[in-house]
Amino acid sequence: MVARGARRAGCRVHIVALRGLADPRLSELADTFTWSGLAKLGHWIRIFRRLGVEKAVMAGYVHKKVMYGRFRILKLLPDFEGTRLWFFGDLPDKRNDTILSAVADVLQSKAGVEFQDVTQYCPEAMASEGHLAGPPPGDKCSADVRFGWRIAKELGRLDIGQSIAVKETEVIAVEAIEGTDRMIERAGMLCKHGGWTMIKVAKPNQDMRFDVPTVGPDTIENLRAHGARALVIEAGKTVIVDREETARRATKGKITLISISQDSDPQVHSTGP
């Protein structure tokens, strides 16, 4: 979506694809396409300098757990800049915002690259407020949202994760380093009778340059497979990949899809898709 939007805006598109994470088909959307490693920060800098890149967007998902796996040094083979940032950088912690902000600062200072809002080239993907698809929310769903929203927001403020699973005003699962999909699977294991609600929110001071909450058709399929009844997202702060297909799958799978914008005491209204 970002690459297509940038092309529509008249930009030349240079894609630096993280090996093992990016889809090779992205090369069809790029003026230049270069593979690089997750910890190859110095390589990114050299690419950007060579191509004269001035603005960049981080798009996609990184499985952060690989940074803590066995033999991580051998698997990631960080270059000098990557090693210096991760092991010797002046980082107060290793949370997502801290790391991504530090990466952006390094690229700005050493390559003159300014990172932009990830939604700048795909504003149509941002979630609008309302009941977007699936069955209308019932009273139990509404109660779970009112209960869980502030908890999810607090987890976001602490930069722990973006999502929680709730049933009958009890937290079943919390997203951390494993990511949303694995949290959904764990919630399904812990709540085998299903009927739970997932709430996914932005951080209270969300930096829209990176780590923006994102859902799509695969999210809906995963929720359906693990017994969820509803997905609640934050309007104006969540990217919906392939909005029409996401809504179609939610309706087919009887997953209530709601987008709300209140930061506190959210009210869930059944307004129709």
N, C-alpha and C positions, 0 to 999 in steps of 0.2 A: 504493500500500500504506500509506504513512504517513497520507495523508488519510483513508482508510477506517478505519484503526486509531484515529486521533484521534476520529473521529465515534463509533466504538463505545465509546470511553472517556468519552463525554459532553462532549467539547470542542466549542466553536464553532471552525470552521475558516475562517481567512482566508488566502487564497493570494495571494502576490505572485509573479507568473509572469514569468520573464525572457524578454523578447521574442526570438523566433528560436530559443529553446531549449526552452521548455515546451510541452506539448501543450495546445491550447485546450480539449480535452475535460475537463481538470481542473476547469473551471468548474462542471461538474455535481456535483462533490463538495464545493463550497465554500459557506459562508454569504456570503462576499464574495470577489470575484475581481478583481484589479487587475494590468494589465500594467505592467512597468517595464523599465528598461534594465540591462544588466550593470554599468555604471559609475555608476548613479544611486543611490548610497548615501544621499544626502540625501533623495531621494524615498522610499526605504524607511523612513527615520526618520519622515518626516511621516505616512506611511500607518500605521505602527505606533502612533504617538502618537494619531492620530485614532480608531483602532479600539480603543485601550486594550489592545493586545497586551502580554502579560507574558512569554510563553514562545514560542519558535520552534524550528523544525527546518529544517536545510538538507537538501533531498532532490533528487536528480537529478545531472546532469552538466553541467559547463561546459567548452566547448572553449577551453582556455586559449590556444591558438595565435592566436586572434583578437586577443589583447592585444598581439601583436607583428607583426601584419600591416601592410601598406602602408596609409597614410592611416588609421591606427587611431584617431586623435583624431576625425576626421570621422565614422567609422563608429560609434564608441562614444559620442561626445558626453558625456563625463563631466560630472556636476554638480560644485558646489564641494567637497562632501565626498568624492566619488570622486576628484577631481583631487588634493585635499590628501593623501589616503591613499596613492595610487599614486605620485605624483611628489614629494611633500614630506613624507610620513610618515616616522617614525623606524623604518624597516624595515631590518634588517641584510641582507636578501636578498629575492628575489621568489618563493621556493619556496611550494608550496601551503600547507603548515602555517603559514608565516609570514603569508601574506596572509589566510587564513581566520581565524586567531587575531586578527589586527588588526581585521578586519571585526567579529568577535564582540565585541571590546573596545569599538569605537566604538558599536555598537548598544546595548551594556549601559550605557555611560556617558551616551549622548545620548537614548536612548529607553527605558531601563529594561528592555530585553528580554534575557532569559536564554536562551541556546541550549542545547538538550537533546540527548541521545544520539539519533542518527537512528533507532536500532532500538527505541526505547522503545515505539512504537506498532505495531511489526510484529515482535515477537520470534520469531514462527513462521518468519520468513524467514531466520533465522540458520542457517548450515550446521552440521549435526551431523557428528560424526567418523565416518569409515568409507568404504567403497566404495559410492558413491551410485547409480551407473548405469553402463551400458555394459559392455564386456568386462572381465574381471579383468586387473589389471596384470601384465605379464610382467617378467622379470628386467631387461631393458633399461630399461623404464620406471622400475622401482624404483631402478636405478643412477643414472638421470638425476635423479630426485627427490632422492636423497641428495646428489648433487653440486650441484644447482642451488638447493636450499633456502636454504643459508647465504648464497649469492650474492644471491638475491632479498631476503633479510632485510637484508643490508648495503645494498643499493640503497634499501630502504625506510628504513633508519636515516638515510641521507644525504638522504632526501626527493627522490629522483630519479624514481622510478617504482615501480609495484607488481608488474610482471610481467616475466618473462624467458621466452625460448624456448630449449629445450635439446634436443640430439640427440647421442647417443653421448658423453656427458659433455663436451660442448662447448657454449658459449653461442652461439646463432645470432643472437639479437636481444634488445635491451633496450628496455623502455618508457621514454620520457621525456615531453616535452611533447606529443607527438602523440597520446597515449592508447593504450589497449589494442587497440582495433580496428585502428588503423593498424599497430601493431607486429605483430599477427597477419598482416596482409597482407604486410608486409615479410618476415616469417619464411617465408611461403609462397613468395615470390619467390626467397629465398636458399636454400631447401631444397625444390627442385622435386619430389624423390622422396617427400616427406612423411615421416611417421613420427616427428614431433617432439612434444615435450611442453611445454605451457605451465604455468608455476608462477606463481600469483598470491597474494601474501601481504599481510598488514597490516604496518604499521611496528612495530618492536619496542615503541614506546610510543604505539600508535595512539590518537589522540583520536577517540573514537566520536561526536563531535558532527558531524564532517564528513570527507569524502574516505575513507569506509569502502569497502573493496574490494567490488565488486558484479559478479555474473555473472548470466546469464539465457539464455533461448532464443536470442536474437540472437547471444550469445557462442558458443554451441554451433554455430550455423549458420555463423558466420564461421570457426571452427576447422575444421569439416568441409570447407568450400570451399577452404581453404588447406593441407590435408594434415596437420593435427595428428592425433595418435592419443590424446592424453590431456590432461586439464585437472586440475591439482592446486591445491586452494584450502585456506585455513586455517580450521579448525573454530572456531566461536565468534566469529570476527572477519570473516566474509564474508557478505554478503547474497546470497541466491539469489532472483531475481525469478521468480515463477511456478514454484515448485519442481517440481510434477508435470510441467508442459510441458517444463521444462529436462531432467528425467530422461528423459522420453519421446524427446526429440530426440537426446539423447546415446546412448540405446540404439539408436535407429533409425540414427543416423549412425556407430555403432561407435566412439564417443568414450568412453574411460574417464574417469569422473568420480570423483575421490577427494578426501576432505577429511581433513586431518591436523592435529594440534594441537601437536606438538612444536616447540620453538624451535630445536632443534639435533639433528643426526643422526636425522632422521625415518625411521621404518620404515613402509613401505607394505605393508599386508596385504590379501589378497584375501578379503574377508568376505562378499561378495555384496551386491546392492543393498539 
